Amino acid sequence: GKIDIRKTPAMVIASLIAITSGGSAGPEAPLVQVNGSLGSWLGDKLKLTKTSVRILTFCGMSAALGAFFGAPIGAALFALEIPHRRGLQYFEAIAPAIIAAIFSFAVFRLNTGITIGGFYHFEEVPALTPQNLLEGLILGIIGAGLAVMFIVIFRLIGKLLKPLEHYPIVLATLGGLSIGLIAFAFPQTLFFSETQIQTVIETGAGLGVGLLLAIAVAKMFAISFTLHSGFLGGFIFPLFFIGANVGYAVSLAVPQVNPTVGMVCLMAAINVAVTKTPVSTSIILSVLSGTAMLPVIAISSFV
């Protein structure tokens, strides 16, 4: 129930290098490590029971994600879902975790001036119909296939780089070179894609189906090289980016699918297939997209 605070300084340095130099890894994992370890440290200092220390650890994790995602309830549930591959089990921490996430969210927004609400400006979705529910199901299947493809690529790159694991300088150099070469062909793959998703929304129609799919596959390789070459970070927003590209490609290939429905459902599906967080991911993406699509997103997530 604890996160070791002694690993936190190294995590901060390594993740900042990866994030600021264009690596395909986001700050969510380092934020969870930093804030979660502070919760653990505080619990130890107060000589609390193991259960209480664990709740404080979850409060720290939830607070970090509450500010980062801008969706405090979804973020708190995410922190509680992710340790368990088969469902939410830390029920006793729900209320404290949500409260911590709300306070963190409020402090962050007050100090940054960022408005509360949807982060992305998607095309408006018409009133939902039973057809949208069916689309959510089909898009969920596509997202699961994408996730399998990503996992295969991720493990393949891991096996290729394994002989270099005891040569960190060579490994990091090769990783940086690989990320740079991928970005030379597909500059959209640089960084952890929080802002690049909005670019897909605005320019996806002009890129075409082939290029959108190529960018998504290139991003899979960029994430794999980033994380297997010694850089640290999370892959939630990079996975969202892959889903956004493929979702827009689906809407171009099948005009009956609204671009927003295609993008958001695939963002959810691929992330949930990898992280096993269907409840929280559905809530977070419903908030980030500023849409009333929660039922459709939930279908994609659970599929």
SERO-4910 file (N, C-alpha, C, O; in steps of 0.05 Angstrom, whole numbers):
BEGIN
 pado doro    nc1    nc2    nc3   cac1   cac2   cac3    cc1    cc2    cc3    oc1    oc2    oc3
  Gly    A     16    -25      0      0      0      0     16     25      0      6     47      4
  Lys    A     43     23     -4     60     47     -3     76     50    -29     81     31    -44
  Ile    A     84     75    -35    102     81    -57    128     92    -44    126    111    -28
  Asp    A    151     81    -51    176     89    -38    184    117    -48    189    121    -72
  Ile    A    186    136    -29    193    164    -36    223    167    -45    230    187    -57
  Arg    A    239    147    -38    268    149    -46    272    148    -76    292    157    -86
  Lys    A    253    136    -90    255    135   -119    245    160   -133    248    163   -158
  Thr    A    232    177   -118    218    200   -130    237    220   -144    231    228   -167
  Pro    A    259    229   -132    276    248   -145    286    239   -173    286    254   -192
  Ala    A    294    213   -174    304    203   -200    281    202   -220    285    208   -244
  Met    A    257    195   -211    234    194   -228    228    222   -240    221    224   -264
  Val    A    230    242   -223    224    270   -233    244    278   -254    236    288   -275
  Ile    A    270    273   -250    290    281   -269    287    266   -295    287    278   -317
  Ala    A    285    239   -294    284    223   -318    259    229   -334    260    229   -359
  Ser    A    236    233   -320    211    238   -335    211    266   -347    201    270   -369
  Leu    A    223    286   -334    224    313   -345    241    313   -371    234    327   -390
  Ile    A    263    298   -370    280    297   -394    264    284   -417    264    295   -440
  Ala    A    249    263   -412    234    249   -433    212    268   -443    208    270   -468
  Ile    A    197    281   -425    174    297   -433    183    322   -449    171    328   -469
  Thr    A    204    335   -440    211    361   -453    228    357   -478    230    375   -494
  Ser    A    239    333   -482    255    328   -506    240    315   -529    251    308   -549
  Gly    A    213    311   -525    197    301   -547    190    272   -545    179    261   -564
  Gly    A    198    258   -523    191    230   -521    161    225   -519    146    242   -509
  Ser    A    152    202   -528    124    195   -527    116    183   -501    107    160   -499
  Ala    A    119    198   -480    111    189   -453    101    214   -437    114    235   -438
  Gly    A     78    211   -424     66    233   -410     74    235   -381     87    218   -370
  Pro    A     65    257   -368     72    261   -340     54    247   -320     58    249   -296
  Glu    A     34    232   -329     15    221   -310     28    200   -292     22    200   -268
  Ala    A     45    183   -302     58    163   -285     77    176   -265     77    169   -241
  Pro    A     94    195   -274    111    209   -254     95    224   -233    103    225   -210
  Leu    A     73    237   -242     56    251   -222     45    232   -201     44    239   -178
  Val    A     36    209   -210     26    189   -192     48    180   -172     43    177   -148
  Gln    A     72    176   -183     95    168   -166    101    189   -146    104    183   -122
  Val    A    103    214   -155    111    236   -137     90    241   -115     97    240    -91
  Asn    A     65    245   -123     44    251   -103     37    227    -86     32    229    -62
  Gly    A     37    203    -99     31    179    -83     52    174    -62     46    166    -40
  Ser    A     77    178    -69     99    174    -50     98    194    -27    105    188     -4
  Leu    A     88    219    -33     85    239    -12     63    230      7     65    234     32
  Gly    A     41    218     -3     20    208     14     31    185     32     24    184     56
  Ser    A     47    167     20     59    146     36     77    156     58     76    148     81
  Trp    A     93    176     50    112    188     69     97    201     92    105    198    116
  Leu    A     76    216     86     60    229    107     48    209    126     48    212    150
  Gly    A     37    187    114     25    166    131     46    153    150     40    148    173
  Asp    A     70    149    139     91    137    156     99    156    179    102    148    202
  Lys    A    101    182    172    109    202    192     88    205    214     95    209    237
  Leu    A     63    201    206     41    203    226     37    177    240     19    174    258
  Lys    A     53    156    233     51    129    245     23    118    244     12    108    263
  Leu    A     11    120    220    -15    109    215    -15     80    209      7     68    204
  Thr    A    -38     67    210    -40     38    203    -35     35    173    -36     54    157
  Lys    A    -29     10    165    -24      4    137    -48     12    119    -44     23     98
  Thr    A    -72      7    129    -96     14    113    -98     44    109   -104     54     87
  Ser    A    -92     60    130    -93     89    128    -71    100    110    -75    119     96
  Val    A    -47     88    112    -25     96     95    -33     91     65    -28    108     48
  Arg    A    -46     69     60    -54     63     33    -74     83     23    -73     92      0
  Ile    A    -93     91     40   -113    111     32    -99    138     26   -106    151      7
  Leu    A    -80    146     42    -65    171     37    -49    169     11    -47    188     -4
  Thr    A    -38    145      5    -24    141    -20    -43    145    -44    -37    159    -63
  Phe    A    -67    133    -41    -87    137    -62    -96    166    -64   -102    176    -86
  Cys    A    -98    180    -42   -105    209    -42    -84    225    -58    -91    242    -73
  Gly    A    -59    218    -53    -38    232    -68    -39    226    -98    -37    245   -114
  Met    A    -43    201   -105    -46    194   -133    -70    208   -146    -68    218   -168
  Ser    A    -92    208   -132   -117    220   -142   -114    250   -145   -124    262   -165
  Ala    A   -100    263   -126    -96    292   -128    -79    299   -153    -85    318   -167
  Ala    A    -59    283   -158    -42    288   -181    -58    286   -207    -56    303   -225
  Leu    A    -74    264   -209    -89    260   -234   -113    279   -236   -122    286   -258
  Gly    A   -124    287   -213   -146    306   -213   -138    333   -226   -154    344   -242
  Ala    A   -114    342   -220   -104    367   -233    -97    362   -262   -103    378   -279
  Phe    A    -84    339   -267    -74    334   -294    -97    329   -314    -97    341   -336
  Phe    A   -116    312   -307   -138    306   -326   -160    328   -326   -174    331   -346
  Gly    A   -162    343   -304   -184    363   -303   -211    350   -299   -231    362   -304
  Ala    A   -211    325   -289   -236    310   -284   -233    296   -258   -226    273   -257
  Pro    A   -237    310   -235   -229    299   -209   -243    273   -201   -229    255   -190
  Ile    A   -268    269   -207   -281    244   -200   -270    221   -217   -264    200   -206
  Gly    A   -268    225   -243   -257    205   -260   -228    199   -253   -219    176   -254
  Ala    A   -212    220   -246   -184    216   -239   -181    200   -213   -164    182   -211
  Ala    A   -198    205   -193   -197    190   -168   -204    160   -173   -190    143   -163
  Leu    A   -224    155   -190   -231    128   -196   -209    114   -212   -204     90   -209
  Phe    A   -195    130   -229   -173    119   -244   -151    109   -226   -140     87   -229
  Ala    A   -144    125   -206   -123    117   -187   -131     92   -171   -113     76   -164
  Leu    A   -157     88   -167   -166     64   -152   -169     40   -170   -166     17   -161
  Glu    A   -175     45   -196   -179     23   -215   -153     10   -224   -151    -14   -227
  Ile    A   -132     27   -228   -109     18   -242    -92     -3   -227    -79    -19   -241
  Pro    A    -92     -5   -200    -77    -26   -188    -89    -54   -192    -75    -74   -188
  His    A   -114    -55   -200   -128    -81   -203   -136    -85   -232   -151    -69   -243
  Arg    A   -127   -107   -243   -133   -112   -272   -162   -121   -276   -171   -121   -298
  Arg    A   -176   -129   -254   -202   -140   -258   -224   -124   -243   -246   -134   -239
  Gly    A   -218    -99   -235   -240    -83   -224   -232    -67   -199   -210    -70   -189
  Leu    A   -250    -50   -191   -245    -31   -169   -249    -46   -142   -270    -57   -137
  Gln    A   -228    -46   -126   -229    -61   -101   -224    -45    -76   -229    -54    -54
  Tyr    A   -213    -21    -79   -207     -4    -56   -229     15    -50   -226     39    -51
  Phe    A   -253      3    -43   -277     20    -39   -273     39    -16   -284     61    -16
  Glu    A   -258     31      4   -255     48     28   -241     75     22   -243     94     38
  Ala    A   -227     76     -1   -212    101     -7   -227    119    -27   -217    140    -34
  Ile    A   -252    111    -35   -265    127    -56   -270    156    -46   -262    175    -60
  Ala    A   -283    160    -23   -290    187    -14   -265    204     -9   -264    226    -20
  Pro    A   -245    195      6   -221    211     10   -207    217    -16   -197    240    -20
  Ala    A   -206    198    -34   -192    202    -60   -206    223    -77   -193    240    -89
  Ile    A   -232    222    -78   -247    242    -93   -244    270    -81   -240    290    -95
  Ile    A   -245    272    -54   -241    298    -41   -213    309    -47   -211    333    -53
  Ala    A   -193    292    -45   -166    301    -52   -164    311    -81   -151    331    -86
  Ala    A   -176    296    -99   -175    303   -127   -190    330   -132   -180    346   -149
  Ile    A   -212    335   -119   -227    360   -122   -211    383   -112   -210    404   -125
  Phe    A   -199    381    -89   -182    403    -78   -158    408    -97   -152    431   -102
  Ser    A   -145    387   -106   -123    391   -124   -132    404   -150   -118    423   -160
  Phe    A   -154    395   -161   -166    407   -185   -171    437   -181   -165    453   -199
  Ala    A   -183    444   -158   -190    472   -153   -165    489   -150   -164    511   -162
  Val    A   -145    479   -135   -121    495   -132   -106    499   -158    -97    521   -164
  Phe    A   -105    477   -174    -92    479   -200   -105    499   -219    -92    515   -231
  Arg    A   -132    497   -220   -147    515   -238   -145    544   -229   -143    562   -245
  Leu    A   -146    549   -202   -144    576   -192   -117    589   -198   -115    613   -203
  Asn    A    -96    572   -197    -69    583   -201    -60    584   -231    -42    599   -237
  Thr    A    -74    569   -248    -66    570   -276    -86    587   -293    -79    596   -315
  Gly    A   -110    592   -282   -129    607   -297   -143    591   -319   -159    602   -335
  Ile    A   -137    565   -321   -150    548   -341   -179    544   -334   -186    539   -311
  Thr    A   -196    547   -354   -225    545   -349   -233    517   -343   -219    497   -350
  Ile    A   -255    514   -329   -266    488   -323   -284    479   -345   -301    494   -355
  Gly    A   -281    454   -354   -298    443   -375   -282    427   -394   -260    418   -388
  Gly    A   -294    422   -418   -281    405   -438   -254    417   -447   -252    441   -452
  Phe    A   -234    399   -449   -207    408   -456   -205    411   -487   -190    428   -497
  Tyr    A   -219    393   -501   -217    393   -530   -243    403   -542   -265    401   -531
  His    A   -240    415   -566   -263    427   -580   -271    409   -603   -264    414   -627
  Phe    A   -286    388   -597   -295    369   -617   -318    380   -632   -332    399   -623
  Glu    A   -323    369   -656   -347    375   -671   -371    367   -655   -371    346   -642
  Glu    A   -392    384   -655   -416    378   -639   -429    352   -648   -432    347   -672
  Val    A   -437    336   -629   -450    310   -635   -480    314   -634   -490    325   -615
  Pro    A   -494    305   -655   -524    306   -654   -535    289   -631   -520    274   -619
  Ala    A   -561    293   -626   -573    277   -605   -568    247   -609   -570    237   -632
  Leu    A   -560    233   -588   -553    205   -590   -577    188   -598   -599    193   -589
  Thr    A   -571    167   -614   -592    149   -623   -582    120   -618   -559    116   -612
  Pro    A   -600    100   -620   -591     72   -617   -568     65   -636   -552     47   -630
  Gln    A   -567     78   -660   -545     73   -678   -518     79   -666   -498     65   -670
  Asn    A   -517    101   -650   -492    108   -636   -483     87   -617   -459     82   -613
  Leu    A   -503     74   -604   -496     52   -585   -483     29   -600   -463     17   -590
  Leu    A   -493     22   -623   -482      1   -640   -454     10   -649   -435     -7   -650
  Glu    A   -451     35   -657   -425     45   -665   -404     42   -642   -381     35   -647
  Gly    A   -413     48   -618   -396     46   -595   -386     17   -592   -362     13   -585
  Leu    A   -403     -2   -596   -396    -30   -594   -375    -37   -616   -354    -50   -609
  Ile    A   -380    -30   -641   -362    -36   -663   -335    -22   -659   -314    -34   -663
  Leu    A   -336      3   -650   -311     18   -646   -295      6   -622   -271      7   -622
  Gly    A   -309     -5   -603   -296    -18   -581   -280    -43   -590   -258    -48   -581
  Ile    A   -292    -58   -609   -278    -81   -621   -253    -72   -636   -231    -84   -633
  Ile    A   -256    -50   -652   -233    -39   -667   -211    -30   -647   -187    -35   -652
  Gly    A   -219    -17   -625   -200     -7   -606   -185    -30   -592   -161    -28   -587
  Ala    A   -199    -52   -587   -186    -76   -575   -165    -87   -594   -143    -95   -585
  Gly    A   -172    -88   -620   -152    -97   -640   -128    -79   -641   -105    -89   -643
  Leu    A   -132    -53   -639   -110    -34   -639    -92    -38   -614    -68    -37   -616
  Ala    A   -105    -44   -591    -90    -48   -567    -72    -73   -569    -50    -73   -560
  Val    A    -83    -94   -581    -68   -119   -585    -44   -112   -603    -21   -121   -597
  Met    A    -48    -97   -624    -26    -89   -642     -5    -73   -627     19    -78   -631
  Phe    A    -14    -54   -610      5    -38   -595     21    -56   -576     46    -53   -574
  Ile    A      8    -75   -562     22    -92   -543     43   -110   -557     65   -114   -547
  Val    A     36   -120   -581     54   -136   -596     79   -120   -604    102   -129   -601
  Ile    A     75    -95   -614     97    -77   -621    114    -71   -597    138    -71   -598
  Phe    A    100    -65   -574    114    -57   -549    132    -80   -540    155    -75   -532
  Arg    A    122   -104   -540    138   -127   -531    160   -134   -551    182   -142   -543
  Leu    A    155   -130   -577    175   -135   -597    199   -116   -594    222   -125   -594
  Ile    A    193    -90   -590    215    -71   -586    230    -77   -560    254    -75   -559
  Gly    A    215    -86   -539    228    -94   -514    248   -117   -518    270   -116   -506
  Lys    A    240   -137   -534    258   -159   -539    282   -151   -555    305   -160   -550
  Leu    A    278   -133   -574    301   -124   -591    321   -108   -575    345   -110   -580
  Leu    A    311    -93   -555    329    -76   -539    339    -89   -514    357    -78   -501
  Lys    A    329   -112   -507    337   -126   -482    367   -131   -480    378   -127   -458
  Pro    A    382   -138   -502    411   -142   -499    426   -117   -490    449   -119   -481
  Leu    A    413    -93   -493    427    -68   -486    419    -58   -458    427    -36   -450
  Glu    A    403    -74   -443    392    -63   -418    414    -57   -397    410    -41   -379
  His    A    438    -69   -400    460    -63   -381    479    -41   -392    499    -36   -380
  Tyr    A    471    -29   -415    487     -7   -426    468     17   -429    460     24   -452
  Pro    A    462     30   -407    441     51   -408    447     75   -426    429     86   -438
  Ile    A    473     82   -429    479    105   -446    474     98   -476    463    113   -491
  Val    A    483     74   -483    479     65   -511    449     62   -516    439     69   -537
  Leu    A    434     51   -496    406     46   -499    391     72   -502    374     75   -520
  Ala    A    397     92   -485    383    118   -486    390    132   -512    372    145   -524
  Thr    A    415    130   -521    422    143   -547    407    130   -570    397    145   -587
  Leu    A    406    104   -570    391     90   -592    362     97   -591    349    101   -611
  Gly    A    351     99   -566    323    106   -563    317    134   -573    298    139   -588
  Gly    A    334    153   -566    331    180   -576    333    182   -606    318    197   -618
  Leu    A    352    168   -617    355    167   -646    330    156   -660    321    167   -680
  Ser    A    319    135   -649    295    123   -660    271    142   -659    256    145   -678
  Ile    A    268    155   -636    246    174   -633    249    197   -653    230    206   -665
  Gly    A    274    206   -657    280    228   -676    274    220   -705    263    235   -720
  Leu    A    282    195   -712    278    186   -739    248    183   -745    238    189   -767
  Ile    A    233    172   -725    204    170   -729    191    198   -732    174    202   -749
  Ala    A    200    217   -716    190    244   -717    197    258   -743    183    276   -752
  Phe    A    220    250   -754    228    262   -780    208    256   -801    202    273   -818
  Ala    A    197    232   -801    177    224   -820    149    232   -811    132    240   -828
  Phe    A    144    231   -785    117    238   -774    121    256   -750    121    247   -727
  Pro    A    124    282   -754    128    301   -732    105    301   -712    109    310   -689
  Gln    A     82    291   -720     59    291   -701     64    272   -678     50    274   -658
  Thr    A     84    254   -680     89    235   -659    105    246   -636    108    232   -615
  Leu    A    116    270   -639    132    281   -617    115    288   -593     91    294   -595
  Phe    A    128    287   -570    116    294   -544     93    275   -537     88    255   -551
  Phe    A     79    281   -514     60    261   -504     31    266   -514     13    252   -505
  Ser    A     28    284   -533      4    286   -550    -21    299   -537    -42    298   -549
  Glu    A    -18    311   -514    -41    325   -502    -51    346   -522    -76    348   -527
  Thr    A    -33    363   -532    -42    385   -550    -45    374   -579    -60    385   -595
  Gln    A    -30    353   -586    -31    343   -614    -59    331   -620    -66    330   -643
  Ile    A    -73    323   -600   -100    312   -604   -118    334   -616   -135    328   -634
  Gln    A   -116    358   -606   -131    380   -617   -124    385   -646   -141    393   -662
  Thr    A    -98    382   -653    -90    385   -681   -103    364   -699   -111    371   -722
  Val    A   -106    340   -689   -120    319   -704   -149    328   -709   -160    324   -731
  Ile    A   -162    338   -688   -190    347   -691   -192    368   -713   -211    368   -728
  Glu    A   -173    387   -714   -174    409   -732   -165    403   -760   -175    414   -780
  Thr    A   -146    384   -763   -134    380   -790   -138    351   -800   -129    345   -822
  Gly    A   -151    334   -785   -153    306   -793   -166    302   -820   -158    284   -835
  Ala    A   -186    318   -826   -200    315   -852   -181    319   -876   -184    306   -896
  Gly    A   -161    336   -873   -142    342   -894   -120    321   -896   -106    320   -917
  Leu    A   -116    305   -875    -94    286   -875   -101    260   -891    -84    248   -904
  Gly    A   -126    253   -890   -135    228   -904   -131    203   -887   -117    203   -868
  Val    A   -146    182   -896   -146    157   -880   -118    145   -878   -110    137   -856
  Gly    A   -104    143   -900    -78    129   -900    -58    142   -882    -44    129   -866
  Leu    A    -56    169   -883    -37    183   -866    -44    182   -837    -27    179   -820
  Leu    A    -70    184   -830    -79    182   -802    -71    155   -791    -62    153   -768
  Leu    A    -75    133   -806    -68    106   -796    -38    103   -794    -29     91   -775
  Ala    A    -23    115   -812      6    113   -811     17    128   -786     35    118   -773
  Ile    A      5    151   -780     13    166   -756      8    150   -731     24    149   -713
  Ala    A    -15    136   -730    -23    120   -707     -2     97   -703      6     92   -680
  Val    A      5     83   -724     25     61   -722     52     72   -714     66     61   -697
  Ala    A     60     95   -726     85    108   -719     86    115   -689    107    112   -676
  Lys    A     63    124   -679     62    131   -650     66    107   -633     79    109   -612
  Met    A     56     84   -641     60     59   -626     90     53   -624    100     46   -602
  Phe    A    105     57   -645    134     52   -644    148     74   -628    167     67   -613
  Ala    A    138     99   -630    151    120   -614    147    116   -584    166    119   -569
  Ile    A    123    107   -576    119    101   -547    137     78   -538    150     79   -517
  Ser    A    139     58   -555    155     34   -548    184     41   -545    197     32   -525
  Phe    A    195     56   -563    223     63   -562    228     82   -538    249     80   -525
  Thr    A    209    100   -532    213    118   -509    215    103   -483    233    107   -468
  Leu    A    196     85   -478    194     71   -452    215     48   -450    222     42   -427
  His    A    223     36   -472    242     14   -470    271     23   -471    290      8   -466
  Ser    A    275     49   -476    303     59   -477    311     74   -452    331     88   -451
  Gly    A    296     70   -431    303     81   -405    290    107   -397    293    116   -374
  Phe    A    274    119   -415    259    143   -407    234    135   -392    224    113   -395
  Leu    A    225    153   -375    202    146   -357    178    164   -364    181    187   -372
  Gly    A    155    153   -360    131    168   -365    107    149   -369    110    125   -369
  Gly    A     84    161   -372     59    146   -376     52    145   -406     63    160   -422
  Phe    A     32    128   -412     24    127   -441     -6    130   -444    -17    121   -465
  Ile    A    -19    144   -426    -48    147   -428    -55    167   -451    -70    160   -469
  Phe    A    -43    190   -451    -48    209   -473    -37    200   -499    -49    204   -520
  Pro    A    -13    188   -500     -4    176   -525    -24    156   -536    -28    154   -561
  Leu    A    -36    139   -519    -56    120   -528    -81    135   -538    -93    127   -558
  Phe    A    -89    156   -524   -111    172   -533   -106    183   -561   -124    184   -578
  Phe    A    -81    191   -566    -74    202   -592    -77    181   -614    -87    187   -636
  Ile    A    -68    157   -608    -71    135   -628   -100    131   -634   -108    129   -658
  Gly    A   -117    130   -613   -145    126   -617   -158    149   -633   -176    144   -649
  Ala    A   -149    174   -627   -160    197   -641   -155    196   -671   -172    201   -688
  Asn    A   -130    188   -679   -123    186   -707   -139    164   -721   -150    169   -743
  Val    A   -140    141   -709   -155    119   -722   -185    125   -722   -199    118   -741
  Gly    A   -195    137   -701   -223    144   -700   -231    163   -722   -252    161   -734
  Tyr    A   -214    183   -727   -219    202   -749   -217    188   -776   -233    194   -794
  Ala    A   -198    170   -778   -196    154   -803   -221    138   -808   -230    136   -831
  Val    A   -232    126   -787   -257    110   -790   -280    128   -799   -295    120   -817
  Ser    A   -282    152   -788   -303    170   -796   -300    180   -825   -320    185   -838
  Leu    A   -276    182   -835   -271    189   -863   -278    166   -881   -290    170   -903
  Ala    A   -272    142   -873   -277    118   -889   -307    111   -888   -318    101   -908
  Val    A   -320    116   -865   -348    110   -862   -362    136   -854   -365    141   -830
  Pro    A   -371    152   -873   -382    178   -866   -406    178   -847   -412    199   -834
  Gln    A   -419    155   -844   -442    153   -825   -433    157   -796   -449    163   -778
  Val    A   -407    151   -791   -396    154   -764   -387    183   -759   -370    193   -774
  Asn    A   -399    196   -740   -391    223   -733   -362    223   -723   -354    206   -708
  Pro    A   -345    242   -733   -317    243   -725   -313    243   -695   -294    230   -685
  Thr    A   -330    258   -680   -327    259   -651   -332    232   -639   -318    223   -621
  Val    A   -353    218   -648   -360    192   -638   -336    173   -643   -328    158   -626
  Gly    A   -326    173   -668   -305    155   -676   -280    160   -659   -267    141   -649
  Met    A   -272    186   -656   -248    192   -641   -250    185   -612   -232    172   -601
  Val    A   -271    195   -598   -273    192   -569   -276    162   -562   -264    153   -543
  Cys    A   -292    147   -577   -296    119   -571   -270    103   -574   -264     85   -558
  Leu    A   -255    109   -595   -230     94   -599   -208    104   -579   -192     88   -570
  Met    A   -209    129   -571   -191    138   -550   -196    122   -525   -177    113   -511
  Ala    A   -221    118   -518   -228    103   -494   -221     73   -497   -209     62   -480
  Ala    A   -228     62   -520   -225     33   -524   -197     24   -522   -190      4   -508
  Ile    A   -179     38   -536   -151     28   -536   -138     33   -508   -122     16   -500
  Asn    A   -145     55   -495   -133     59   -468   -143     39   -448   -127     28   -432
  Val    A   -169     33   -449   -180     13   -430   -170    -15   -435   -164    -30   -416
  Ala    A   -166    -22   -461   -156    -48   -467   -128    -52   -456   -120    -75   -449
  Val    A   -112    -31   -454    -85    -32   -443    -85    -29   -413    -72    -44   -399
  Thr    A    -99     -9   -402    -97     -2   -374   -119    -15   -356   -116    -15   -332
  Lys    A   -140    -27   -368   -162    -40   -353   -175    -21   -334   -179    -27   -310
  Thr    A   -183      3   -344   -196     23   -327   -222     33   -341   -223     57   -348
  Pro    A   -242     16   -345   -265     24   -361   -282     46   -349   -292     63   -363
  Val    A   -286     45   -322   -304     65   -310   -292     93   -311   -304    112   -320
  Ser    A   -267     95   -301   -254    121   -299   -248    133   -326   -251    157   -330
  Thr    A   -238    116   -345   -232    126   -372   -257    138   -385   -256    159   -398
  Ser    A   -280    124   -382   -305    134   -394   -312    161   -382   -320    179   -397
  Ile    A   -310    164   -356   -316    190   -344   -297    212   -352   -305    234   -359
  Ile    A   -271    206   -352   -251    226   -359   -255    236   -387   -254    260   -392
  Leu    A   -259    217   -406   -262    225   -434   -289    240   -439   -290    257   -457
  Ser    A   -309    233   -424   -334    248   -426   -330    277   -418   -342    295   -430
  Val    A   -314    281   -397   -308    309   -388   -290    323   -408   -295    346   -415
  Leu    A   -268    310   -416   -248    322   -434   -261    330   -461   -254    350   -473
  Ser    A   -280    313   -470   -292    319   -496   -315    339   -494   -324    349   -514
  Gly    A   -324    344   -470   -346    363   -466   -372    353   -480   -387    370   -489
  Thr    A   -376    327   -481   -399    316   -495   -417    301   -476   -409    295   -453
  Ala    A   -441    294   -485   -459    277   -469   -458    248   -479   -478    234   -478
  Met    A   -435    240   -487   -431    213   -499   -424    191   -479   -416    170   -488
  Leu    A   -427    196   -454   -418    176   -434   -429    148   -439   -413    129   -437
  Pro    A   -454    144   -445   -463    116   -450   -449    103   -473   -442     79   -472
  Val    A   -444    118   -495   -430    106   -518   -401    101   -512   -390     80   -520
  Ile    A   -388    119   -498   -360    115   -490   -358     91   -472   -339     75   -474
  Ala    A   -377     88   -453   -376     65   -434   -379     39   -449   -365     19   -443
  Ile    A   -396     38   -470   -399     13   -486   -372      6   -499   -364    -17   -497
  Ser    A   -359     26   -511   -333     21   -524   -313     11   -503   -297     -7   -509
  Ser    A   -313     24   -480   -294     16   -460   -297    -12   -450   -278    -27   -448
  Phe    A   -322    -20   -445   -327    -47   -434   -323    -68   -455   -315    -91   -449
  Val    A   -329    -62   -480   -324    -81   -502   -294    -86   -504   -286   -102   -521
***
